Amino acid sequence: MSAPEVRELHELSELEAVDALFVRIWGSAPGASPMGVEQMRALSHAGNYVAGAYADGELTGASVAFFAAPVGRVLHSHVTGALPGHGAGLALKLHQREWALARGLTRITWTYDPLVRRNAHFNLSKLGARPVEYLPCFYGAMEDAINGGDDTDRALIAWDLSAPAAPSPAPVPADAVTALAVRDGRPAVGRLDAPTLLVEVPADIEGLRRTDPGAAKEWRLALREVLGGLLAEGARVTGFHDRTCYVVTRDTTA
């Protein structure tokens, strides 16, 4: 499979194609795309980042980002969507990284649902970005096919552009303690007082929202309590181990 071609988008026809792609990916109602044509047109015209990934001439992914505070240092990537099987997601992020570096920026931030394993693996393991803040119900109610009416808790993630784009994973200490685990599909909270903690998330939260909304809600509240609480206390997420769990380190000397 050849690498997708990624380019910036400006024309209305291109932005309309992005809008239709986002509706397809999110399962939104027509006119309820995560980012509308008018907003993309304005952001693109003002010099922000609006780009699409193409495979054999077909749009397979797109990303929209805008300059953020601190001024001149940060780009905030508001939405990125990609069809599976084309490598568009990674291609877009690497293109976005080079775009930001060319403008003297040092960091890219974005939000993602911390319960989704594949996104956590992609963001932390493939890119080397790190969650820095837990944001409960950040976007309010969203009724698209992906969010399914669940609380829109998000992790704010920061990508340090001075670091390698594809870092080697750090080893997990042998004395790491499980702070949150999957037990018969439900969350089980463990110890929270060790220097290194493992915070597991379910294999398929999106499927769980459809088949067992009660269990999905339990997971939302448990992760909010455990991961959200740890980040609020100053703990650091240092990786995503074995595609299953966050690795969190905390200072136990205080």
Phi and psi in degrees as a GROMACS rama.xvg file:
@    title "Ramachandran Plot"
@    xaxis  label "Phi"
@    yaxis  label "Psi"
@TYPE xy
-74.4996  153.705  SER-2
-67.5963  142.056  ALA-3
-63.3949  151.276  PRO-4
-87.8923  126.015  GLU-5
-113.928  132.148  VAL-6
-147.21  155.817  ARG-7
-70.5022  149.904  GLU-8
-120.484  139.55  LEU-9
-135.931  -32.1642  HIS-10
-76.3931  148.574  GLU-11
-57.9791  -40.4848  LEU-12
-62.2936  -36.7525  SER-13
-67.635  -42.372  GLU-14
-70.188  -33.7237  LEU-15
-64.1743  -37.1315  GLU-16
-66.3994  -37.5675  ALA-17
-64.1896  -45.2618  VAL-18
-57.0256  -45.4009  ASP-19
-65.0602  -36.9064  ALA-20
-65.4402  -43.2241  LEU-21
-63.4207  -40.5127  PHE-22
-60.0592  -41.5462  VAL-23
-64.9106  -43.9538  ARG-24
-70.5772  -45.4184  ILE-25
-84.2977  -11.559  TRP-26
65.9349  31.764  GLY-27
-78.3764  160.65  SER-28
-70.5516  151.035  ALA-29
-53.6003  133.528  PRO-30
85.8106  -1.30563  GLY-31
-117.797  32.745  ALA-32
-60.8043  151.077  SER-33
-59.6026  -20.0276  PRO-34
-150.197  115.021  MET-35
-80.4375  166.9  GLY-36
-61.2304  -43.0834  VAL-37
-61.5698  -43.7476  GLU-38
-65.4374  -43.0156  GLN-39
-63.3179  -39.9161  MET-40
-61.1672  -45.6186  ARG-41
-65.0835  -44.7953  ALA-42
-64.3964  -43.9525  LEU-43
-62.4901  -45.9519  SER-44
-63.3669  -31.9945  HIS-45
-83.1117  3.08177  ALA-46
94.4513  12.1817  GLY-47
-84.8963  -175.899  ASN-48
-97.6895  115.906  TYR-49
-135.105  115.806  VAL-50
-140.403  154.704  ALA-51
-128.578  151.252  GLY-52
-110.108  134.536  ALA-53
-124.802  136.675  TYR-54
-121.716  116.698  ALA-55
52.7138  40.1862  ASP-56
82.7787  -4.60633  GLY-57
-97.9956  133.946  GLU-58
-70.4232  118.742  LEU-59
-117.702  -4.36953  THR-60
-171.329  159.992  GLY-61
-155.944  157.005  ALA-62
-145.751  142.508  SER-63
-129.307  128.652  VAL-64
-141.594  157.869  ALA-65
-140.188  157.52  PHE-66
-65.9242  142.562  PHE-67
-135.734  172.688  ALA-68
-78.6983  147.937  ALA-69
-66.3473  139.772  PRO-70
-57.7186  132.786  VAL-71
83.2839  2.75294  GLY-72
-125.026  -26.7546  ARG-73
-126.786  140.408  VAL-74
-114.003  130.77  LEU-75
-104.127  119.918  HIS-76
-90.1427  104.644  SER-77
-77.923  -40.8316  HIS-78
-149.499  134.349  VAL-79
-138.276  127.784  THR-80
-134.223  141.956  GLY-81
-146.612  141.376  ALA-82
-74.5137  144.817  LEU-83
-70.674  152.927  PRO-84
89.8861  5.96546  GLY-85
-120.463  -9.92286  HIS-86
72.5869  18.9491  GLY-87
-70.5865  -36.5205  ALA-88
-60.8643  -48.5936  GLY-89
-66.6589  -42.3301  LEU-90
-59.9913  -41.1114  ALA-91
-64.7347  -44.1134  LEU-92
-65.6899  -40.0771  LYS-93
-68.1352  -37.0881  LEU-94
-65.3177  -42.9179  HIS-95
-61.4501  -39.4359  GLN-96
-61.4852  -47.8315  ARG-97
-65.2322  -36.9374  GLU-98
-61.4566  -45.0446  TRP-99
-66.4114  -43.5286  ALA-100
-62.4164  -37.9273  LEU-101
-64.3881  -19.8227  ALA-102
-104.106  13.4104  ARG-103
78.3369  14.792  GLY-104
-82.5318  156.786  LEU-105
-118.341  -9.57614  THR-106
-153.045  144.801  ARG-107
-120.244  134.052  ILE-108
-118.207  156.212  THR-109
-163.168  170.118  TRP-110
-113.489  152.817  THR-111
-152.04  160.839  TYR-112
-76.3594  112.909  ASP-113
-70.1013  -7.44398  PRO-114
-83.5318  -11.9659  LEU-115
-89.9191  110.08  VAL-116
-58.5899  -46.6745  ARG-117
-64.2635  -34.4978  ARG-118
-71.8162  -38.4697  ASN-119
-62.9599  -44.3016  ALA-120
-62.1163  -44.7079  HIS-121
-62.7248  -49.689  PHE-122
-67.206  -44.1452  ASN-123
-88.3819  -45.2  LEU-124
-85.3422  -42.0743  SER-125
-80.9674  -38.6906  LYS-126
-99.0657  -30.0154  LEU-127
86.5712  14.5824  GLY-128
-76.5812  163.755  ALA-129
-137.88  134.496  ARG-130
-64.1466  134.485  PRO-131
-121.854  -11.7163  VAL-132
-156.283  142.443  GLU-133
-103.796  126.928  TYR-134
-118.319  98.6139  LEU-135
-66.3281  134.274  PRO-136
42.8166  51.614  CYS-137
-65.1718  -40.6625  PHE-138
-101.827  4.57584  TYR-139
72.3625  -160.097  GLY-140
-73.0514  132.712  ALA-141
-133.124  122.77  MET-142
-104.163  19.9435  GLU-143
-74.5469  175.829  ASP-144
-67.9875  -26.6251  ALA-145
-78.7935  -47.6229  ILE-146
-82.5155  -26.6742  ASN-147
53.6165  31.0822  GLY-148
80.2825  -0.322894  GLY-149
-70.3981  157.498  ASP-150
-57.7356  136.817  ASP-151
-90.8526  55.979  THR-152
-62.6204  140.354  ASP-153
-136.649  151.866  ARG-154
-100.89  130.719  ALA-155
-84.929  123.243  LEU-156
-113.844  144.213  ILE-157
-121.273  133.285  ALA-158
-112.253  109.585  TRP-159
-77.6848  112.957  ASP-160
-76.8289  -8.40321  LEU-161
-82.9185  -13.2611  SER-162
-89.1836  162.254  ALA-163
-58.6107  146.195  PRO-164
-71.7976  -24.3569  ALA-165
-133.356  82.0376  ALA-166
-74.9927  156.966  PRO-167
-78.4827  138.796  SER-168
-67.7942  140.105  PRO-169
-78.2074  142.388  ALA-170
-65.982  147.566  PRO-171
-88.1212  126.308  VAL-172
-58.2785  146.541  PRO-173
-64.7849  -23.7705  ALA-174
-94.2321  15.2869  ASP-175
-61.8589  141.717  ALA-176
-114.404  140.67  VAL-177
-79.9744  118.656  THR-178
-94.0122  -27.372  ALA-179
-148.329  128.676  LEU-180
-135.503  158.81  ALA-181
-86.6809  121.92  VAL-182
-128.499  107.124  ARG-183
54.3954  39.3632  ASP-184
84.1286  -9.53597  GLY-185
-107.622  158.607  ARG-186
-77.5431  137.648  PRO-187
-125.905  115.248  ALA-188
-83.6669  131.935  VAL-189
-111.603  -143.381  GLY-190
-76.1012  147.5  ARG-191
-123.189  11.7459  LEU-192
-108.684  8.25772  ASP-193
-90.2459  160.671  ALA-194
-64.7717  -35.4852  PRO-195
-124.109  127.389  THR-196
-123.872  147.007  LEU-197
-110.132  126.347  LEU-198
-118.127  102.541  VAL-199
-85.3373  149.413  GLU-200
-124.905  156.608  VAL-201
-66.9194  157.417  PRO-202
-64.8285  -36.1013  ALA-203
-147.345  81.7987  ASP-204
-66.5282  -32.9777  ILE-205
-65.7912  -41.2397  GLU-206
-66.8687  -37.0137  GLY-207
-64.8542  -34.0949  LEU-208
-60.7466  -33.1577  ARG-209
-82.0092  -40.8006  ARG-210
-91.3021  -28.5906  THR-211
-149.887  77.1343  ASP-212
-57.4613  -31.3918  PRO-213
-63.7429  -43.5436  GLY-214
-66.3293  -39.5276  ALA-215
-61.0736  -40.0679  ALA-216
-65.5882  -40.026  LYS-217
-58.2321  -42.3998  GLU-218
-64.8924  -40.6792  TRP-219
-59.7431  -47.4343  ARG-220
-68.8431  -37.3721  LEU-221
-66.9751  -43.2133  ALA-222
-69.0233  -36.2317  LEU-223
-59.5612  -43.6178  ARG-224
-68.0709  -47.5132  GLU-225
-80.6099  -63.7142  VAL-226
-68.277  -42.6101  LEU-227
-61.9333  -42.1097  GLY-228
-65.228  -41.2809  GLY-229
-64.4258  -44.7296  LEU-230
-63.5215  -39.3236  LEU-231
-63.8956  -28.511  ALA-232
-84.3643  -2.05051  GLU-233
100.044  5.0808  GLY-234
-67.7601  159.737  ALA-235
-120.535  136.337  ARG-236
-85.9932  123.314  VAL-237
-109.742  -5.45458  THR-238
174.459  179.6  GLY-239
-129.577  106.32  PHE-240
-85.6182  131.249  HIS-241
55.3838  29.4345  ASP-242
59.4294  20.3036  ARG-243
-128.844  -31.4207  THR-244
-147.025  146.197  CYS-245
-73.2425  142.522  TYR-246
-102.912  120.926  VAL-247
-122.954  131.917  VAL-248
-113.483  142.917  THR-249
-137.732  151.171  ARG-250
-82.4918  115.721  ASP-251
-104.463  10.7696  THR-252
-86.816  -18.7152  THR-253
